[in-house]
Amino acid sequence: MFYKELKSTSGLREDKLRIMAVGSRIFVTSFQLAGVEGIKVESASEALEHINSLDNVSDVGLVLISEDIGKDIRTQLTNIRANRPIPLIFELPAPGSTKENVDYRALLKQILGV
């Protein structure tokens, strides 16, 4: 498993955070080969359910979700990002997918409520 050690700004505590991949079998398996834990899902709603369940898990710092799953729940993911800074939820292209442009300005406006 990959662990990233983070030191708090006070320097009093060290936390080890895990990376979690969420997506199709191929997406998750490719990260598992690199030592990253993964959750295989068949639908966007199933992925959202797993991501919401991470609210009670304090040692997951980064969630990698396949873009083909994430595009259907992008609004919900943006709301989660706005309310919880950790884990960071990052969408990556799924194997064999086409490049999709993301309007980061609109995404940031939505997170900030502007």
Secondary structure, 3 states (H helix, E strand, C coil): CCEEEEECCCCCCEEEEEEEEEECHHHHHHHHCCCCEEEECCCHHHHHHHHHHHHHCCCEEEEEEEHHHHHHHHHHHHHHHHHCCCCEEEEECCCCCCCCCCCHHHHHHHHHCC
